Amino acid sequence: MLKNILSTISTRLLVAFLTLVMVLVNARQLGAENVGTISLIILAIAILQLVSNLVGGGALVYLVPREQLMKLYLPACAWAILTSAFGTLILNILHLIPEGYALHVLLLSLLLSLFTVNFMVLMGEERIREYNIISLLQVVILFVVLMVFFFGLRRKEVISYLIGLYFSYLFAFFASLILILKSFKKKDITGSGKVIRDLVRLGSVMQLGNILQFLNYRLSYYFIEFFLSRAAVGVYSVGVQLSESIWLIAKSIHLVQYSRISNEKDENYAARLTLNLVKVSFILTLISLVIIMVLLQLFFTLIFKPEFDQVPVIMYILATGILTFSISIILSPYFSGMGKPIHNTISAGIGLVFTLVLSLVLIPRMKLPGAALAATAAYIASTLYQFIVFVKMTKVKPSDFLLRKEDVLVVGKEIRKMIASSRITRHA
């Protein structure tokens, strides 16, 4: 597991670096309004993927080790096609897709949903290395295409970014499909009805929480466009993306942690593992946060145009919420892995209430700082609920979350156990 975590963190560091560079290049080459348009397109694609993941998301990670793959894969792909088609139509009718980009949203959301299904299969099989490699290469391809269009062809347009997405998504789909083909050892689909019901039941509970959580992250974009402007969405999205890059360590740990807990039957071990990872994630996130803020202060004027001058303010306000929510990122896979994802859903629902109410009140009055303040309050409220539930379920004391010297020894001991167990399993 240590190897998987380190591999994932290394990959996420490279991905985060390239993503950060693309955020900065987009801001400088496209301007606030075009960045706002891209953000709304990506938001529409992400919403469709979230609905697709009701069947093809985290539930696959849990069920892949337990069921025949073909019985899971076919309904997941069929659902991805349906949600991309009908979802795009609905979003377009509601004017939630920038005018003229509905077809791109349809095609890109379909590609994203399909290769996400393949990725979930890789995670369920604990093939983290392959997952990391494809994820990294996908971002590299997007980065290269953008550089060619912006600096080689001098095409500084929204469509240039979308073409980059097409290339990267197509690569991710075909590469991941090739890797999972050998897993389809049996083609018999008899008895698929029960498997599909389990997939939908478990996936709907898990994904409802993800949908609500995503709305916490991005619903404010629509409020900002409504109350302020498309350019304001671009400015805010840059601040949000820079802030959320700090979550890369927590999300890297989360990825491997969920895969491990989904295959773990010892609840005490899962609780102890989660507790230790919360401590590690929080401290590393705090260090990353300080570094990012210092670099932002030193180099902001050299990187951004004056129209992005509110980005530092947005990031400073988000900082407390970003740090607090790093705890939630580690607690979430514990509840899902223990078959109790309802707590993640409730947590996200609490955060969404804060987002809705505070966004409507603060954005018209405080503009972009108000949006950041609403997001911070939502992150803290969501995390507080999960923290309380985790303490009650595991009987740990709040003081156990403090990092102590003996915890370092415990973490080392647990890692050695996991490595030894992994080797025994592979050679069995």
CORKAMO-V580004 format. One record per residue. N is the residue number from 1. RES is the residue in one small letter. OMEGA is omega in whole degrees, -180 to 180 (none if undefined). BURIAL is b if it has 9 or more other C-alpha atoms within 8 Angstrom, else e. D_LAST is the distance of its C-alpha to the last C-alpha in whole Angstrom. Layout:
BEGIN
n:N res:RES omega:OMEGA burial:BURIAL d_last:D_LAST
n:N res:RES omega:OMEGA burial:BURIAL d_last:D_LAST
END
This chain:
BEGIN
n:1 res:m omega:178 burial:b d_last:18
n:2 res:l omega:180 burial:e d_last:20
n:3 res:k omega:179 burial:e d_last:20
n:4 res:n omega:180 burial:b d_last:20
n:5 res:i omega:-180 burial:b d_last:23
n:6 res:l omega:177 burial:e d_last:25
n:7 res:s omega:-178 burial:b d_last:24
n:8 res:t omega:179 burial:b d_last:25
n:9 res:i omega:179 burial:b d_last:28
n:10 res:s omega:179 burial:e d_last:29
n:11 res:t omega:-179 burial:b d_last:29
n:12 res:r omega:177 burial:b d_last:31
n:13 res:l omega:179 burial:b d_last:34
n:14 res:l omega:178 burial:b d_last:34
n:15 res:v omega:-180 burial:b d_last:35
n:16 res:a omega:179 burial:b d_last:37
n:17 res:f omega:180 burial:e d_last:39
n:18 res:l omega:178 burial:b d_last:40
n:19 res:t omega:179 burial:b d_last:40
n:20 res:l omega:178 burial:b d_last:43
n:21 res:v omega:179 burial:e d_last:45
n:22 res:m omega:177 burial:b d_last:45
n:23 res:v omega:-179 burial:b d_last:46
n:24 res:l omega:179 burial:b d_last:49
n:25 res:v omega:178 burial:e d_last:50
n:26 res:n omega:-179 burial:b d_last:50
n:27 res:a omega:-177 burial:b d_last:52
n:28 res:r omega:-174 burial:b d_last:54
n:29 res:q omega:-174 burial:e d_last:55
n:30 res:l omega:-177 burial:b d_last:55
n:31 res:g omega:-172 burial:b d_last:57
n:32 res:a omega:-176 burial:b d_last:56
n:33 res:e omega:178 burial:b d_last:57
n:34 res:n omega:176 burial:b d_last:55
n:35 res:v omega:176 burial:b d_last:52
n:36 res:g omega:178 burial:b d_last:53
n:37 res:t omega:178 burial:b d_last:53
n:38 res:i omega:-180 burial:b d_last:49
n:39 res:s omega:180 burial:b d_last:48
n:40 res:l omega:175 burial:b d_last:49
n:41 res:i omega:179 burial:b d_last:48
n:42 res:i omega:178 burial:e d_last:44
n:43 res:l omega:178 burial:b d_last:45
n:44 res:a omega:178 burial:b d_last:46
n:45 res:i omega:-179 burial:b d_last:43
n:46 res:a omega:178 burial:b d_last:41
n:47 res:i omega:179 burial:b d_last:42
n:48 res:l omega:178 burial:b d_last:41
n:49 res:q omega:179 burial:b d_last:38
n:50 res:l omega:178 burial:b d_last:38
n:51 res:v omega:177 burial:b d_last:39
n:52 res:s omega:-178 burial:b d_last:36
n:53 res:n omega:172 burial:b d_last:34
n:54 res:l omega:178 burial:b d_last:35
n:55 res:v omega:-173 burial:b d_last:32
n:56 res:g omega:-177 burial:b d_last:30
n:57 res:g omega:-174 burial:b d_last:30
n:58 res:g omega:179 burial:b d_last:27
n:59 res:a omega:178 burial:b d_last:27
n:60 res:l omega:180 burial:b d_last:25
n:61 res:v omega:-179 burial:b d_last:22
n:62 res:y omega:-172 burial:b d_last:22
n:63 res:l omega:-178 burial:b d_last:22
n:64 res:v omega:179 burial:b d_last:20
n:65 res:p omega:-171 burial:b d_last:16
n:66 res:r omega:-175 burial:e d_last:18
n:67 res:e omega:176 burial:b d_last:20
n:68 res:q omega:-170 burial:e d_last:21
n:69 res:l omega:-177 burial:b d_last:22
n:70 res:m omega:-179 burial:b d_last:25
n:71 res:k omega:178 burial:b d_last:27
n:72 res:l omega:-169 burial:b d_last:26
n:73 res:y omega:-177 burial:b d_last:27
n:74 res:l omega:178 burial:e d_last:31
n:75 res:p omega:179 burial:b d_last:32
n:76 res:a omega:180 burial:b d_last:31
n:77 res:c omega:179 burial:b d_last:33
n:78 res:a omega:179 burial:e d_last:36
n:79 res:w omega:178 burial:b d_last:37
n:80 res:a omega:180 burial:b d_last:37
n:81 res:i omega:-179 burial:b d_last:39
n:82 res:l omega:-177 burial:b d_last:41
n:83 res:t omega:179 burial:b d_last:41
n:84 res:s omega:-177 burial:b d_last:42
n:85 res:a omega:-176 burial:b d_last:45
n:86 res:f omega:179 burial:e d_last:47
n:87 res:g omega:178 burial:b d_last:46
n:88 res:t omega:179 burial:b d_last:47
n:89 res:l omega:-178 burial:e d_last:51
n:90 res:i omega:180 burial:e d_last:51
n:91 res:l omega:180 burial:b d_last:50
n:92 res:n omega:177 burial:b d_last:53
n:93 res:i omega:-179 burial:e d_last:55
n:94 res:l omega:180 burial:e d_last:55
n:95 res:h omega:178 burial:e d_last:56
n:96 res:l omega:175 burial:b d_last:52
n:97 res:i omega:177 burial:b d_last:52
n:98 res:p omega:-174 burial:b d_last:54
n:99 res:e omega:177 burial:e d_last:57
n:100 res:g omega:-175 burial:e d_last:56
n:101 res:y omega:-176 burial:b d_last:52
n:102 res:a omega:-179 burial:b d_last:51
n:103 res:l omega:178 burial:e d_last:50
n:104 res:h omega:178 burial:e d_last:48
n:105 res:v omega:180 burial:b d_last:46
n:106 res:l omega:-175 burial:b d_last:45
n:107 res:l omega:-178 burial:b d_last:44
n:108 res:l omega:179 burial:b d_last:42
n:109 res:s omega:178 burial:b d_last:41
n:110 res:l omega:178 burial:b d_last:39
n:111 res:l omega:-179 burial:b d_last:37
n:112 res:l omega:-179 burial:b d_last:36
n:113 res:s omega:-178 burial:b d_last:35
n:114 res:l omega:-180 burial:b d_last:33
n:115 res:f omega:173 burial:b d_last:31
n:116 res:t omega:175 burial:b d_last:30
n:117 res:v omega:179 burial:b d_last:29
n:118 res:n omega:179 burial:b d_last:26
n:119 res:f omega:180 burial:b d_last:26
n:120 res:m omega:176 burial:b d_last:25
n:121 res:v omega:178 burial:b d_last:22
n:122 res:l omega:179 burial:b d_last:21
n:123 res:m omega:180 burial:b d_last:21
n:124 res:g omega:177 burial:b d_last:19
n:125 res:e omega:-179 burial:b d_last:16
n:126 res:e omega:176 burial:e d_last:16
n:127 res:r omega:-172 burial:b d_last:17
n:128 res:i omega:-178 burial:b d_last:20
n:129 res:r omega:179 burial:b d_last:21
n:130 res:e omega:177 burial:e d_last:22
n:131 res:y omega:-178 burial:b d_last:24
n:132 res:n omega:-178 burial:b d_last:26
n:133 res:i omega:-179 burial:b d_last:27
n:134 res:i omega:179 burial:b d_last:28
n:135 res:s omega:180 burial:b d_last:30
n:136 res:l omega:-179 burial:b d_last:31
n:137 res:l omega:178 burial:e d_last:33
n:138 res:q omega:-180 burial:b d_last:34
n:139 res:v omega:178 burial:b d_last:36
n:140 res:v omega:180 burial:b d_last:37
n:141 res:i omega:177 burial:b d_last:38
n:142 res:l omega:-179 burial:b d_last:41
n:143 res:f omega:-178 burial:b d_last:42
n:144 res:v omega:-180 burial:e d_last:43
n:145 res:v omega:179 burial:b d_last:45
n:146 res:l omega:-180 burial:b d_last:46
n:147 res:m omega:179 burial:b d_last:48
n:148 res:v omega:-178 burial:b d_last:49
n:149 res:f omega:-176 burial:b d_last:51
n:150 res:f omega:-172 burial:b d_last:52
n:151 res:f omega:178 burial:e d_last:53
n:152 res:g omega:-179 burial:e d_last:53
n:153 res:l omega:179 burial:e d_last:55
n:154 res:r omega:178 burial:e d_last:56
n:155 res:r omega:-177 burial:e d_last:55
n:156 res:k omega:-174 burial:b d_last:55
n:157 res:e omega:178 burial:e d_last:55
n:158 res:v omega:-178 burial:b d_last:52
n:159 res:i omega:178 burial:e d_last:51
n:160 res:s omega:178 burial:b d_last:50
n:161 res:y omega:-179 burial:b d_last:47
n:162 res:l omega:177 burial:b d_last:46
n:163 res:i omega:176 burial:b d_last:46
n:164 res:g omega:177 burial:b d_last:44
n:165 res:l omega:178 burial:b d_last:42
n:166 res:y omega:-179 burial:b d_last:42
n:167 res:f omega:-176 burial:b d_last:40
n:168 res:s omega:180 burial:b d_last:38
n:169 res:y omega:178 burial:b d_last:37
n:170 res:l omega:177 burial:b d_last:37
n:171 res:f omega:-177 burial:b d_last:34
n:172 res:a omega:-179 burial:b d_last:32
n:173 res:f omega:-175 burial:b d_last:32
n:174 res:f omega:180 burial:b d_last:31
n:175 res:a omega:-180 burial:b d_last:29
n:176 res:s omega:178 burial:b d_last:27
n:177 res:l omega:179 burial:b d_last:27
n:178 res:i omega:-177 burial:e d_last:26
n:179 res:l omega:-176 burial:e d_last:23
n:180 res:i omega:-178 burial:b d_last:22
n:181 res:l omega:-178 burial:e d_last:23
n:182 res:k omega:179 burial:e d_last:20
n:183 res:s omega:179 burial:e d_last:19
n:184 res:f omega:-176 burial:b d_last:22
n:185 res:k omega:-180 burial:e d_last:20
n:186 res:k omega:-178 burial:e d_last:22
n:187 res:k omega:-179 burial:e d_last:26
n:188 res:d omega:-179 burial:e d_last:27
n:189 res:i omega:176 burial:e d_last:28
n:190 res:t omega:-178 burial:e d_last:30
n:191 res:g omega:-178 burial:e d_last:29
n:192 res:s omega:-177 burial:e d_last:30
n:193 res:g omega:-180 burial:e d_last:32
n:194 res:k omega:-179 burial:e d_last:30
n:195 res:v omega:179 burial:b d_last:28
n:196 res:i omega:178 burial:b d_last:31
n:197 res:r omega:178 burial:e d_last:32
n:198 res:d omega:-179 burial:b d_last:29
n:199 res:l omega:-180 burial:b d_last:29
n:200 res:v omega:-178 burial:b d_last:33
n:201 res:r omega:-178 burial:e d_last:33
n:202 res:l omega:-178 burial:b d_last:30
n:203 res:g omega:-178 burial:b d_last:31
n:204 res:s omega:179 burial:b d_last:35
n:205 res:v omega:180 burial:b d_last:35
n:206 res:m omega:-172 burial:b d_last:32
n:207 res:q omega:175 burial:b d_last:35
n:208 res:l omega:177 burial:b d_last:38
n:209 res:g omega:179 burial:b d_last:37
n:210 res:n omega:178 burial:b d_last:36
n:211 res:i omega:179 burial:b d_last:39
n:212 res:l omega:180 burial:b d_last:41
n:213 res:q omega:179 burial:b d_last:40
n:214 res:f omega:177 burial:b d_last:41
n:215 res:l omega:173 burial:b d_last:44
n:216 res:n omega:-178 burial:b d_last:44
n:217 res:y omega:-163 burial:e d_last:44
n:218 res:r omega:-178 burial:b d_last:46
n:219 res:l omega:-179 burial:b d_last:48
n:220 res:s omega:178 burial:b d_last:51
n:221 res:y omega:-179 burial:b d_last:51
n:222 res:y omega:178 burial:e d_last:53
n:223 res:f omega:-180 burial:b d_last:55
n:224 res:i omega:179 burial:b d_last:56
n:225 res:e omega:-178 burial:b d_last:57
n:226 res:f omega:-176 burial:e d_last:59
n:227 res:f omega:-174 burial:e d_last:61
n:228 res:l omega:-177 burial:b d_last:61
n:229 res:s omega:175 burial:b d_last:60
n:230 res:r omega:179 burial:b d_last:58
n:231 res:a omega:178 burial:b d_last:58
n:232 res:a omega:175 burial:b d_last:57
n:233 res:v omega:179 burial:b d_last:54
n:234 res:g omega:180 burial:b d_last:53
n:235 res:v omega:-178 burial:b d_last:54
n:236 res:y omega:-178 burial:b d_last:52
n:237 res:s omega:177 burial:b d_last:49
n:238 res:v omega:178 burial:b d_last:49
n:239 res:g omega:180 burial:b d_last:49
n:240 res:v omega:-178 burial:b d_last:46
n:241 res:q omega:177 burial:b d_last:44
n:242 res:l omega:180 burial:b d_last:45
n:243 res:s omega:-177 burial:b d_last:44
n:244 res:e omega:176 burial:b d_last:41
n:245 res:s omega:180 burial:b d_last:39
n:246 res:i omega:180 burial:b d_last:39
n:247 res:w omega:-172 burial:b d_last:36
n:248 res:l omega:-180 burial:b d_last:34
n:249 res:i omega:180 burial:b d_last:32
n:250 res:a omega:-179 burial:b d_last:32
n:251 res:k omega:176 burial:b d_last:31
n:252 res:s omega:177 burial:b d_last:28
n:253 res:i omega:180 burial:b d_last:27
n:254 res:h omega:-176 burial:b d_last:27
n:255 res:l omega:-179 burial:e d_last:25
n:256 res:v omega:-179 burial:b d_last:22
n:257 res:q omega:-179 burial:b d_last:23
n:258 res:y omega:178 burial:b d_last:23
n:259 res:s omega:-179 burial:b d_last:20
n:260 res:r omega:-176 burial:b d_last:18
n:261 res:i omega:179 burial:b d_last:20
n:262 res:s omega:180 burial:b d_last:20
n:263 res:n omega:-175 burial:e d_last:16
n:264 res:e omega:-179 burial:e d_last:17
n:265 res:k omega:-179 burial:e d_last:19
n:266 res:d omega:-177 burial:e d_last:20
n:267 res:e omega:179 burial:e d_last:24
n:268 res:n omega:178 burial:e d_last:25
n:269 res:y omega:-179 burial:e d_last:22
n:270 res:a omega:179 burial:b d_last:23
n:271 res:a omega:180 burial:b d_last:27
n:272 res:r omega:178 burial:e d_last:26
n:273 res:l omega:-180 burial:b d_last:24
n:274 res:t omega:180 burial:b d_last:27
n:275 res:l omega:180 burial:b d_last:30
n:276 res:n omega:-179 burial:b d_last:29
n:277 res:l omega:175 burial:b d_last:28
n:278 res:v omega:-179 burial:b d_last:32
n:279 res:k omega:-179 burial:b d_last:33
n:280 res:v omega:-178 burial:e d_last:32
n:281 res:s omega:-178 burial:b d_last:33
n:282 res:f omega:-178 burial:b d_last:36
n:283 res:i omega:180 burial:e d_last:37
n:284 res:l omega:177 burial:b d_last:36
n:285 res:t omega:178 burial:b d_last:37
n:286 res:l omega:179 burial:b d_last:41
n:287 res:i omega:179 burial:e d_last:41
n:288 res:s omega:-180 burial:b d_last:40
n:289 res:l omega:179 burial:b d_last:43
n:290 res:v omega:-179 burial:e d_last:45
n:291 res:i omega:-180 burial:e d_last:45
n:292 res:i omega:-178 burial:b d_last:45
n:293 res:m omega:179 burial:b d_last:48
n:294 res:v omega:179 burial:e d_last:50
n:295 res:l omega:178 burial:b d_last:49
n:296 res:l omega:-180 burial:b d_last:51
n:297 res:q omega:-175 burial:e d_last:54
n:298 res:l omega:-169 burial:e d_last:54
n:299 res:f omega:-174 burial:e d_last:54
n:300 res:f omega:-176 burial:b d_last:54
n:301 res:t omega:180 burial:e d_last:58
n:302 res:l omega:-173 burial:e d_last:57
n:303 res:i omega:-171 burial:e d_last:54
n:304 res:f omega:173 burial:b d_last:55
n:305 res:k omega:-178 burial:e d_last:59
n:306 res:p omega:-178 burial:e d_last:61
n:307 res:e omega:179 burial:e d_last:60
n:308 res:f omega:-173 burial:b d_last:57
n:309 res:d omega:179 burial:e d_last:59
n:310 res:q omega:-178 burial:b d_last:57
n:311 res:v omega:179 burial:b d_last:53
n:312 res:p omega:179 burial:b d_last:53
n:313 res:v omega:179 burial:e d_last:55
n:314 res:i omega:-177 burial:b d_last:52
n:315 res:m omega:179 burial:b d_last:50
n:316 res:y omega:180 burial:b d_last:51
n:317 res:i omega:-180 burial:b d_last:52
n:318 res:l omega:-170 burial:b d_last:48
n:319 res:a omega:-179 burial:b d_last:47
n:320 res:t omega:179 burial:b d_last:46
n:321 res:g omega:179 burial:b d_last:45
n:322 res:i omega:180 burial:b d_last:42
n:323 res:l omega:-180 burial:b d_last:41
n:324 res:t omega:-175 burial:b d_last:41
n:325 res:f omega:175 burial:b d_last:39
n:326 res:s omega:176 burial:b d_last:36
n:327 res:i omega:180 burial:b d_last:36
n:328 res:s omega:-179 burial:b d_last:35
n:329 res:i omega:179 burial:b d_last:33
n:330 res:i omega:179 burial:b d_last:30
n:331 res:l omega:-176 burial:b d_last:31
n:332 res:s omega:-180 burial:b d_last:31
n:333 res:p omega:176 burial:b d_last:27
n:334 res:y omega:-179 burial:b d_last:27
n:335 res:f omega:180 burial:b d_last:29
n:336 res:s omega:-178 burial:b d_last:28
n:337 res:g omega:178 burial:b d_last:24
n:338 res:m omega:179 burial:b d_last:26
n:339 res:g omega:180 burial:e d_last:27
n:340 res:k omega:-178 burial:e d_last:31
n:341 res:p omega:180 burial:b d_last:32
n:342 res:i omega:180 burial:b d_last:35
n:343 res:h omega:174 burial:b d_last:36
n:344 res:n omega:179 burial:b d_last:35
n:345 res:t omega:179 burial:b d_last:38
n:346 res:i omega:179 burial:b d_last:40
n:347 res:s omega:-180 burial:b d_last:40
n:348 res:a omega:178 burial:b d_last:41
n:349 res:g omega:177 burial:b d_last:44
n:350 res:i omega:179 burial:b d_last:45
n:351 res:g omega:-179 burial:b d_last:45
n:352 res:l omega:177 burial:b d_last:46
n:353 res:v omega:178 burial:b d_last:49
n:354 res:f omega:-180 burial:b d_last:50
n:355 res:t omega:-178 burial:b d_last:50
n:356 res:l omega:-174 burial:e d_last:52
n:357 res:v omega:-175 burial:e d_last:55
n:358 res:l omega:178 burial:b d_last:55
n:359 res:s omega:180 burial:b d_last:55
n:360 res:l omega:-179 burial:b d_last:58
n:361 res:v omega:-169 burial:e d_last:60
n:362 res:l omega:-176 burial:b d_last:59
n:363 res:i omega:178 burial:b d_last:58
n:364 res:p omega:-176 burial:b d_last:62
n:365 res:r omega:-174 burial:e d_last:63
n:366 res:m omega:-180 burial:b d_last:61
n:367 res:k omega:-174 burial:b d_last:60
n:368 res:l omega:174 burial:b d_last:56
n:369 res:p omega:177 burial:b d_last:56
n:370 res:g omega:177 burial:b d_last:56
n:371 res:a omega:179 burial:b d_last:53
n:372 res:a omega:179 burial:b d_last:51
n:373 res:l omega:177 burial:b d_last:53
n:374 res:a omega:179 burial:b d_last:52
n:375 res:a omega:180 burial:b d_last:48
n:376 res:t omega:179 burial:b d_last:48
n:377 res:a omega:180 burial:b d_last:49
n:378 res:a omega:179 burial:b d_last:46
n:379 res:y omega:-178 burial:b d_last:43
n:380 res:i omega:-180 burial:b d_last:45
n:381 res:a omega:180 burial:b d_last:45
n:382 res:s omega:-177 burial:b d_last:42
n:383 res:t omega:-179 burial:b d_last:40
n:384 res:l omega:178 burial:e d_last:42
n:385 res:y omega:-179 burial:b d_last:41
n:386 res:q omega:179 burial:b d_last:37
n:387 res:f omega:-178 burial:b d_last:38
n:388 res:i omega:-179 burial:e d_last:40
n:389 res:v omega:180 burial:b d_last:37
n:390 res:f omega:179 burial:b d_last:34
n:391 res:v omega:180 burial:b d_last:36
n:392 res:k omega:-178 burial:e d_last:37
n:393 res:m omega:-173 burial:e d_last:34
n:394 res:t omega:-179 burial:e d_last:32
n:395 res:k omega:176 burial:e d_last:35
n:396 res:v omega:178 burial:e d_last:35
n:397 res:k omega:177 burial:e d_last:38
n:398 res:p omega:180 burial:e d_last:40
n:399 res:s omega:179 burial:e d_last:40
n:400 res:d omega:179 burial:e d_last:36
n:401 res:f omega:178 burial:b d_last:36
n:402 res:l omega:-179 burial:e d_last:38
n:403 res:l omega:179 burial:e d_last:36
n:404 res:r omega:-176 burial:e d_last:36
n:405 res:k omega:-178 burial:e d_last:36
n:406 res:e omega:178 burial:e d_last:33
n:407 res:d omega:179 burial:b d_last:31
n:408 res:v omega:179 burial:e d_last:30
n:409 res:l omega:179 burial:e d_last:29
n:410 res:v omega:179 burial:e d_last:27
n:411 res:v omega:179 burial:b d_last:26
n:412 res:g omega:180 burial:e d_last:24
n:413 res:k omega:-180 burial:e d_last:23
n:414 res:e omega:180 burial:b d_last:21
n:415 res:i omega:179 burial:b d_last:20
n:416 res:r omega:177 burial:e d_last:18
n:417 res:k omega:-178 burial:e d_last:16
n:418 res:m omega:179 burial:b d_last:15
n:419 res:i omega:179 burial:b d_last:14
n:420 res:a omega:179 burial:e d_last:12
n:421 res:s omega:179 burial:e d_last:10
n:422 res:s omega:-179 burial:b d_last:10
n:423 res:r omega:179 burial:e d_last:9
n:424 res:i omega:-179 burial:e d_last:6
n:425 res:t omega:-177 burial:e d_last:5
n:426 res:r omega:-177 burial:e d_last:6
n:427 res:h omega:-179 burial:e d_last:4
n:428 res:a omega:none burial:e d_last:0
END
